[in-house]
Amino acid sequence: MLISITRQLVFLLPVAYLLGHFFTLDAVWYAFIIAESSALALSLFFFFRVYKKRIQPLYATSQVSFSD
């Protein structure tokens, strides 16, 4: 939900406004591409952050030795 709200309020609306203000209204459609790309980058950032802090330590602690 955080990614969706961020995509709409932080990326899409300001970029659409700026593109509409400085360029023609046809340029507003590029705001969707910019917002989706930014949301993807933010999602990847959160994924790798959670992976390094939460998931990767699980593999380090669960190493089991099967030697006799």
C-alpha atoms as an extended CHARMM CRD file, in Angstrom:
* protein
*
        68  EXT
         1         1  MET       CA              0.0000000000        0.0000000000        0.0000000000  PROA      1               0.0000000000
         2         2  LEU       CA              2.8980000000        2.3170000000        0.7320000000  PROA      2               0.0000000000
         3         3  ILE       CA              4.2660000000        1.8230000000       -2.7760000000  PROA      3               0.0000000000
         4         4  SER       CA              0.8790000000        2.5360000000       -4.3460000000  PROA      4               0.0000000000
         5         5  ILE       CA              0.3170000000        5.7370000000       -2.3820000000  PROA      5               0.0000000000
         6         6  THR       CA              3.8610000000        6.8820000000       -3.0550000000  PROA      6               0.0000000000
         7         7  ARG       CA              3.4420000000        6.1930000000       -6.7620000000  PROA      7               0.0000000000
         8         8  GLN       CA              0.2560000000        8.2390000000       -6.9470000000  PROA      8               0.0000000000
         9         9  LEU       CA              0.9520000000       11.1470000000       -4.6020000000  PROA      9               0.0000000000
        10        10  VAL       CA              4.7140000000       11.5560000000       -4.6860000000  PROA      10              0.0000000000
        11        11  PHE       CA              5.5700000000       10.6190000000       -8.2520000000  PROA      11              0.0000000000
        12        12  LEU       CA              2.5500000000       10.7340000000      -10.5710000000  PROA      12              0.0000000000
        13        13  LEU       CA              0.7640000000       13.9400000000       -9.5730000000  PROA      13              0.0000000000
        14        14  PRO       CA              3.7900000000       16.2680000000       -9.3320000000  PROA      14              0.0000000000
        15        15  VAL       CA              5.3990000000       14.8880000000      -12.4920000000  PROA      15              0.0000000000
        16        16  ALA       CA              2.1260000000       15.1700000000      -14.4080000000  PROA      16              0.0000000000
        17        17  TYR       CA              1.7250000000       18.7520000000      -13.2310000000  PROA      17              0.0000000000
        18        18  LEU       CA              5.2850000000       19.7040000000      -14.1550000000  PROA      18              0.0000000000
        19        19  LEU       CA              5.1300000000       18.0360000000      -17.5510000000  PROA      19              0.0000000000
        20        20  GLY       CA              1.7870000000       19.6950000000      -18.2780000000  PROA      20              0.0000000000
        21        21  HSD       CA              3.0990000000       23.0510000000      -17.1560000000  PROA      21              0.0000000000
        22        22  PHE       CA              6.3890000000       23.0730000000      -19.0500000000  PROA      22              0.0000000000
        23        23  PHE       CA              5.4580000000       20.9610000000      -22.0930000000  PROA      23              0.0000000000
        24        24  THR       CA              2.2820000000       20.1720000000      -23.9980000000  PROA      24              0.0000000000
        25        25  LEU       CA             -0.5000000000       18.1040000000      -22.5280000000  PROA      25              0.0000000000
        26        26  ASP       CA              0.6670000000       15.1400000000      -24.5840000000  PROA      26              0.0000000000
        27        27  ALA       CA              3.7600000000       15.0070000000      -22.3620000000  PROA      27              0.0000000000
        28        28  VAL       CA              1.5480000000       14.2860000000      -19.3340000000  PROA      28              0.0000000000
        29        29  TRP       CA              1.3160000000       10.6650000000      -20.5000000000  PROA      29              0.0000000000
        30        30  TYR       CA              5.0320000000       10.2870000000      -19.7870000000  PROA      30              0.0000000000
        31        31  ALA       CA              4.2400000000       10.8820000000      -16.1250000000  PROA      31              0.0000000000
        32        32  PHE       CA              2.7820000000        7.3710000000      -15.9550000000  PROA      32              0.0000000000
        33        33  ILE       CA              6.0010000000        5.8500000000      -17.2570000000  PROA      33              0.0000000000
        34        34  ILE       CA              8.0900000000        7.9200000000      -14.8510000000  PROA      34              0.0000000000
        35        35  ALA       CA              5.8170000000        7.0650000000      -11.8970000000  PROA      35              0.0000000000
        36        36  GLU       CA              5.8190000000        3.3400000000      -12.6520000000  PROA      36              0.0000000000
        37        37  SER       CA              9.6030000000        3.2890000000      -13.0850000000  PROA      37              0.0000000000
        38        38  SER       CA             10.0660000000        5.1700000000       -9.8280000000  PROA      38              0.0000000000
        39        39  ALA       CA              7.7030000000        2.7960000000       -8.0210000000  PROA      39              0.0000000000
        40        40  LEU       CA              9.6700000000       -0.1580000000       -9.4050000000  PROA      40              0.0000000000
        41        41  ALA       CA             12.9320000000        1.3360000000       -8.1630000000  PROA      41              0.0000000000
        42        42  LEU       CA             11.3970000000        1.9760000000       -4.7260000000  PROA      42              0.0000000000
        43        43  SER       CA             10.0260000000       -1.5720000000       -4.5760000000  PROA      43              0.0000000000
        44        44  LEU       CA             13.4270000000       -3.0250000000       -5.4390000000  PROA      44              0.0000000000
        45        45  PHE       CA             15.0520000000       -0.8380000000       -2.7940000000  PROA      45              0.0000000000
        46        46  PHE       CA             12.6140000000       -2.0970000000       -0.1300000000  PROA      46              0.0000000000
        47        47  PHE       CA             12.9940000000       -5.7000000000       -1.2880000000  PROA      47              0.0000000000
        48        48  PHE       CA             16.7840000000       -5.6960000000       -1.0720000000  PROA      48              0.0000000000
        49        49  ARG       CA             16.6880000000       -3.8980000000        2.2640000000  PROA      49              0.0000000000
        50        50  VAL       CA             14.3230000000       -6.4770000000        3.7570000000  PROA      50              0.0000000000
        51        51  TYR       CA             16.2800000000       -9.3110000000        2.1520000000  PROA      51              0.0000000000
        52        52  LYS       CA             19.5730000000       -8.1950000000        3.6870000000  PROA      52              0.0000000000
        53        53  LYS       CA             18.1410000000       -7.4700000000        7.1380000000  PROA      53              0.0000000000
        54        54  ARG       CA             15.5770000000      -10.2430000000        7.5890000000  PROA      54              0.0000000000
        55        55  ILE       CA             15.8600000000      -13.0510000000        5.0420000000  PROA      55              0.0000000000
        56        56  GLN       CA             19.6040000000      -13.4520000000        4.5610000000  PROA      56              0.0000000000
        57        57  PRO       CA             20.3170000000      -13.8900000000        8.3140000000  PROA      57              0.0000000000
        58        58  LEU       CA             17.8340000000      -16.7960000000        8.3600000000  PROA      58              0.0000000000
        59        59  TYR       CA             20.0240000000      -18.7440000000        5.9450000000  PROA      59              0.0000000000
        60        60  ALA       CA             23.1540000000      -17.9770000000        7.9400000000  PROA      60              0.0000000000
        61        61  THR       CA             21.6800000000      -19.3170000000       11.1960000000  PROA      61              0.0000000000
        62        62  SER       CA             20.0090000000      -22.3830000000        9.7020000000  PROA      62              0.0000000000
        63        63  GLN       CA             23.1560000000      -24.0540000000        8.3410000000  PROA      63              0.0000000000
        64        64  VAL       CA             22.9780000000      -27.6530000000        9.5340000000  PROA      64              0.0000000000
        65        65  SER       CA             25.9170000000      -30.0020000000        9.3980000000  PROA      65              0.0000000000
        66        66  PHE       CA             25.1540000000      -33.6170000000        8.5730000000  PROA      66              0.0000000000
        67        67  SER       CA             28.6120000000      -35.0090000000        9.3340000000  PROA      67              0.0000000000
        68        68  ASP       CA             28.9420000000      -37.7990000000       11.8760000000  PROA      68              0.0000000000
